[in-house]
Amino acid sequence: MFPSSISSSLTLTMTMTTTTICSLVLVLVFLCYATLPFFTLLYRQSRSPLLKLRGPPSRSFFMGNLEEMHDAENIVPPHSTTLFQEWEKEYGKVFVYQGFVGGKRLMLMDPRTVGEVLGRAYDYPKPEFVRDSLSGMVGGFQKGAEGLLTSEGAVHRRQRKILSPAFTSSHIKSLTPIFWEKATQLRDIWLSIAEQTSHTNPSTPTPLSKAEWEPKNEHGLRIDALSWLARATLDIIGEAGFGHHFKSLEGPGEDALAEAFSVIFSTARKFRVMTILQVWFPILRGLRRNNQTMIQARATMRRIGLDLIRERQAQAAATSSEKKRDACCEEVAVEMRGRDLLSVLIRANEREKAAADGRLTEGMNEEEMLCQISTFLAAGHETTSSALTWCLYALAKDPGSQQKLRNALLSVESDSLSGQQRYDAIEKCQYLDWVVRETLRMHAPVTSTMRVCMVDGGDELPVARLVILSLTRYALNEVAFDSPYYDKDGVLQQTIKLNKYDIISIPIQAINREGDGEWR
């Protein structure tokens, strides 16, 4: 009896020991798997050829130079460029700065090198962690689905080919009435606000925030231009992008899709420590938790997006059927066609899926088209409103240029013109073109972009290294432009060396790869 008890005790002890050892082994294996990317990265950094390049010292091992770069980029220009000017003067147009935990990042400011990288987009794709971050905003609602912002290589080429008919000059011209209508509506709202003396006037829609406008005082009336312009551009991208009426200028909370996108967009842009950790430890990306609000927002966006896609598909099928029934009366079919980008995309997609010789080719599925709706919203909404706000800011700082632009626009007799004629008349206003170009040069919505080198470019462009392209410093390059800044007192530059450089070509190339750079 006693020996049997001892034997049972030993067996139990051995079982517990075995279980403990197995558990420890599993924990160690998991830790090795989870931390391997981090230690691999540290090892690569210790042997990086970027160590041969000079760069600014960092104030923090964990944050590197990122904090001071963030502070510099969020100061009103031209002061925001001072830091980068100092670095360029000290270290040249190619140098390294420190990212998180001492990571070396290659900064390129030379126009030729920047153009080389952006001109070979598939050799220098976006880093995987950047694509993962973007997917939370414009990625697929099902795993594996990608939009133009997040796709790379063959998938991106295929999607861009299908999307290209939607961004032709002639098609953009056809959307002019939408742009004009929303601009006129916003003008009328601002005039209405300027005439009232309190917040209670019912003629004005409820503001997005209390800061959107303030009552008149001894200094006049203050209006939050960015907030209102964001509403106008959202309405424009809704109608021009996929024929959806957000009615943002009529008041907030009016449209479920707008509310859903606002939730997703604002959540994706929030900076969290976990976001940093997910860069170093990709395994943590699978532990993301969506709260109920986010889940509902994504469900709403998917439901409405699919409804829009299927509605446009039905319209395209009806148009095709009408053309077959009455080939001699093409005007009927043309009239039925939707002119929004989604309608054009669907028609181009059907042509791609059934080639002229009857050979089936791969078009976009519903999930990919759903991603394009998110892409239209993200890439065409905030960047446009931001650029317009900076344009108004620059003109407000320079009353002389403001008056000159106003006189130039007043000379355009546009009220009696059709959409195409109005577009052509405004296109001929050269001073407006100068103002827009200078605004995009001085206040580009895309100030920098990040790429990873997939081809061997030597010590300066080693394989698999992060490359940061400074679009802001390119735009202020003294070789390309007569002056690195506006003239003193903020006067807009007019002597631009357009024969040497197109001042918006680099920012547009960057946005182009991001999604909607062909937009005028």
N, C-alpha and C positions, 0 to 999 in steps of 0.2 A: 504493500500500500504506500509506504513512504517513498521507496524508489520510484514508483509510478508518478507520485506527486512531483518529485524532483524533475522527472522527465518531461512532464507537462509544462512545468514552469520554464524549463530550458527551451522547450519548443516555442512557447509563447514569447519568450525573450528574443529568440532568434527571429521569429516572425516580425516582431516589432522593430528589431534592428534592421531587418531587410527592408521593411516598409519605410523606415526613416531614411535609409541610404538611398532607396529609389526616389523618395521625395526630394532629397537633397540634390540628387543627380538631375532630376527633372527641373528643379529650380535653377541649378547652375546652367543647364542647357538653355533654358529660357532666357536667363540673364545674358548669356553669351550671344544668343541670337538677337536679343533686343539691343545690346550695346555694341555689337560688332560694327555696324555702320559708323557709330560715333568714333570708336577707336581706330577704325580704318581711315576715317577722315583725318583724325589727328596725326596718324602716321604719314599720310600723304602730304599733309601740310608741312610736316617736319622735313620732308624731302622735296618740297615744291620748288621748281625753278623760279617761281615768283619771289623767292627769298633774295634773289639777285637784284631785284628792282628796288628802287628807293620809294619811300612813301612817308606820309605824316605819322607822327607818334600818336598813340591812342591814350585816352584818359582812363579807360576802363578795360580790363581783360575780358569781362563778360560782354559788354556792349561795343567794344572797339571804338571806331569813329562814327558809328551809326547815330548816336544821340546828337552830336554836334552837326552832322549832316542834316538830320531831321529839323533841327532848330534853324539852320541856314535856309532850308527850302521853304520854311513857313514864315519868312519875313518878306514884307512887300518889296519887290524889286525896285531899284537895282541892287539893294543891299544884300539880297539873298545870294547873289553871285560872288560876293567878296571872298568867302571861304574858298570856293573853288578856284577863283583867280589866284589867291595866295598859293594854293597847292600847285596850280599849273606853273606859276612863276618859279616856285621853289624846286619842283620835281619834274617839270616837263608835261607834255601832253599824254604820256603813258606812264602810269605809276600804280602802286598798290596801296590800298588802305585796308584797315582791319575790320572784319565783321564780327559775328558772335564768337566768343571763346577763341579769339586770336586768329580766326580764319582769314587768309589773304584773299582779297578780291581785286581783280585787275580793272582799273579805270581807264577808259579810252576817251580822249577829248579831241584827237586829231580828226579833222573832217574826212580825209581820205580813208583812214582806218575804219571810222564809223560807217562810212558809205560801203566799204568792202564787206563788213560784217552783215549789215542790213540787206545788202544786195545778194547775199548767199544765205538766205533765211534757213534753209534746210540743213546747212552745215553748222549753223549756230542756232539751234532751237531754244525755246524757253526751258529753264530748268524744271525738272520733274516736280519739285515742291511748289514752284510757282503755278504750274498747271493744276496741281492738286488744289491749291488755294482758290484759283479761279473757278474750278469746277463747282465749288460751293455756291457760286453766284450764277454762273451761266452753263454749268455742266449738265449732264443728263440726269433725268429723273429716274432712270434705270441704269444700273451699273454697266459701264462700257460705252454708253452713248456720249458722244462729244460734239461740241459745236465748233465754229470757226476759231474761237478764241483759245480753245484748249487742244485742238487736234494738231497733229504734226505729220510730216512726210506725205505718203500717198493719200491718206485720209483727207488731209488738209487740201492737197491739190485737187482731189475729186470734188470736195465741197466748194472750193473757190470757183472751179469751172462751172458748176451748176448755178452758183450765185451771181456770176459775172453779168448776165443779162439785166439783172435788177439794178446795176450800178452804172449803166451806160449814160452818157451825157444826155441823150435824147429822152431817156426815161426819167432822169432826175428833173429835166425841164418840165415834164408832164405833171410833176408834183408841185409846181410853183403855186397853184391856187391854194393848196393846203398851207404852205408857208405864209402866204400873204394873208389868208384868213385869220390865222392864229396871231400873227404880228399885229394885225389891225385890232383884234379882240383885246390883246394885252395893252395896246396903246389906249383904247377906250377905258379900260379898267384903271390905268394909271391917271388918266385925266379925271375920272370920277373920284378917285381917292384925293387928288389934288384940290378938288372943289369942296370936299366935305370937311367938317370941323370936329367930328367925333367918330368913335368906333361903331356907333349904333346905326349909321346910315344903311338901310336895307339894300341900296342900289349896288353895294359892293359885296362880293362873295366873302364868306368867312375866311380870314387869313389862315395860312398854314401854322403860323406861330404868332405869339404876341409881338415878336420882334420884326414881323413882316412890314409893318409900317407904324409910325408914331404920330400922334396928333401934332398939329402945327404949333410952333412956338416962335420965339423971336428970331430963331435961326432958319425958319422955314419948315418944310415937311421932309421927313426922312422915310424912304421906302427901301425895303430889303430887296434889292434888284435880283440877287442870286436866287432867292426863294421864288419870286415870280417868274423869272426866266426858266427855272427848272420846271415849273408847272407848264409853261408854254411849250418847251421842248419835249416834255413828256406827251403832251397832246399831239404834237407834230409827229413824233416817232410812232405813236399809237396808230394814227390814221395812215401815215405814209408807209409805215412798216408792215402793218397787218390789218388795216381797215377797222381798227377798234377805237371807239370814242371814249377816252378816259374822262373827259370833262373836268380836268384838273383846274382849269381857270375858273370854273363855275363854283368851286368849293372843294375842300378836302373830304375824304371818306365817301365820295360818290361812286367809286368804282372798285369792285372786289379785286380785279387783276392789279390795279395800281397799288392797292393796300398790300397785296401779297408780295409784289415785287419789292416794295419799300421795306418790308420785314426781312426778306431774303438778302437784299442788297446791303442794308445797314448791319445785319448780323455778320455777313461775310467780311465786312471791312473792319470789324472790331479787332483791336490788337490785344492779344492775350499771351501770357507766358506759355500756355499750352501750345500756341501756334508756333512759337520758337522751338519748343521741345519736339514738336512733330517734324520739324526740318531735320533735326539730328537723329531722332528715333522714329522712323516711318511706321513702326508697329503701333505707335500711339494713335495714328490716324484712324485705326479701326475702333477706337474707344470713344469717338465723338458721340455726344448725346444731343439730339435735337429736342428742344422743349416742345410743348404742345402747340404753341403759337407758330413755331417754324414748321412743324409737321402740317398744320392746317394751311399755312401759306403755300407750301410746296404742292399740297393736294389741290388747292384752288388754282394755282398757276398751271398745273398739269391739266386739270379739267377744262378750264377755259381755253388753254392753248390747243388742246386736241379738238375742241369744238370749232375753233377758228380754222385749223388745218383741214378738218373734214368738210367744213362749209366751203372753203376755197376749192377743195378737190371736187366737190359737187358742181360748183360753178364752172370749173375748167372742163368737166365732163359735159355739162350742158352746152358750153360754148362749142366744143368739138362736135357734138351732135348737131347743133344748129348749122355749123359750117357744112357738114355732110349733107344735110337736107336741102340747103339752099346755097350752093357754092357761088352763085352769081350775086348774092347779096351779102358780101362780106361785112358791110357796115353794121348789120345786125349783130354779127358775132363780135366785132370789135367793141361795140357799145356794151356788150354783156361782160367783157373782160374786166376783171379788177385791175386797178393800176397800182395797188399797194405792192410792197416788196415780196410779201408772202405769196401773193397770187402769181407774180412773175416767177418766183422760185418754184412753185408747184408746177407751172407749165413747163419750165426748163427741166425740171426733174423728170416729168413724164417723157419728154423728148430724149433725155439721157437714157432712160430705162428701156426705151424701144427705139433703137437706131434705125436709120433709113433702110438699111439692108435687112431689117428684121432681127438682127442679132441683139439679144438682150444684154444690157450693160448694167452695172451697179449704180443705182441712184441713191438718194437719201431715203431712209425709212422714217416712220413717224417720230421716233425718238430723236433722231438727228434734226429733223425739222423743228421739233419742239425746242431743241437747244438753240436754234437760230433765233427764235422769238426772244429768248432771254438775252442772246447776244445783241440783237437790235436794240433792246432796251438799255443794256449796260454800256454798250460802246457808243451809242448815238444820243444818249440823254444827258448825262452829267458833263461829259467833255464839252458838248456844245454850249450848254448853259454857262459853264465856267469860262469858256473863251469869250462869250458875249458879255459876261459881267466884267471881265478884265478890259474888254474893249470900251465899255462905258466908263470904267474907271480912268483909263488913259485919256479919253476925250474930256472927261470932267477936269482932269489935271491940266488940260491944254485947250482953253476956250477958243483960241485962234483956229486950231485944227478942227474943233467941233463946229464952229460957224462955217468954215470952208466946206466941210462935209455936208452940212445942212443945205447950204446954197447949191452944192452939186446935185443933191438928191431932189431938191425942189425943182430943179430944171428938167427932171425926168417926168414927162407927162405919162403917168402910169395908170391913172384911174380908169381911163377909157380903153385900155389895152386888154387883150386876152392874156391868158397865162403864158403862152409861148412868147408873145410880143413883149410882155412885161419883163420876162426873164432876159430877153435879148437887150432891152433898153437898160436895165440895171447892170447887165454885164458890161455895157459900154461906159459905165461911170468909172473912169480910171482912178479917181481919188478914193472912191470906196474900196477898190481893189487894193490900193496902197495901204489904207487903214487896216483892212482885214489881215493883210500879209504881215504888217508890222506888229499887230497884236499877237498873231500866232508866233511870230519870232520872239517877241519879248515875254510873252505869257503863254507859252505852249502848254496845253492841257497835259501832254505827255512830256515830262521833264527829263526822264531817263528810262532806260529799259534794260532788262537783264537777259543775258544769253549764256549758254554753255557751249564751249568750243568742242566740236566733234571731229575736227580734222587737225592735224599737226601743223601749227603755224610757227614753230620754233619756240624760243624762250619767251617771247612776248605773248604768244598765243598757244600755250601748251594744251594738249588734249584734256578734255573733261574738267577744265577750269572755268569758274564763273567769270563772265566778262560783263562789266557795267559800262553802258554807253551813255555818256553825258550829252543829251540833246540840247540842253540849255547852253552849255559852253560852246557847242557848235554854232548855235544861233547867234552868239555874241562874238564869233570869231572875227578878228580884225582883218584877216585876209579876204574873207568872203563879203564883209560889209564895211561901209565907210566909217561907222562908229560903233563901239561896243555897247553903247547905251542910246537912249533918246538924247536929243540935244539937251543942254541945261534947261531947267524949268519944265522938262517933260515934253518938249515939242517933238512930234512924230517925225521920224526920218523919212525923207522922200527920195534921196539919191541912193538907189539900191542897185547893186551890180547884178542885175538879173541875167546878164549874158554869161556870168561866171557860175552863179549858184542860184537855184530856186530856193528862196528863203524858207519855204515850208516843205521842201522835198524830204528832208530828213525826218521831221516829226510825222509827216504823212506816211513815209515808209514804215515808221514804227507802228503807227496806228493801222496802216494797211495790213501788216502781218497780224495785228490784233483783231481786225474784223472789218471795219467800215471806212477805211481810209480813202476810198474812191469818192466819198460823198463830198459835194461842194458845200 
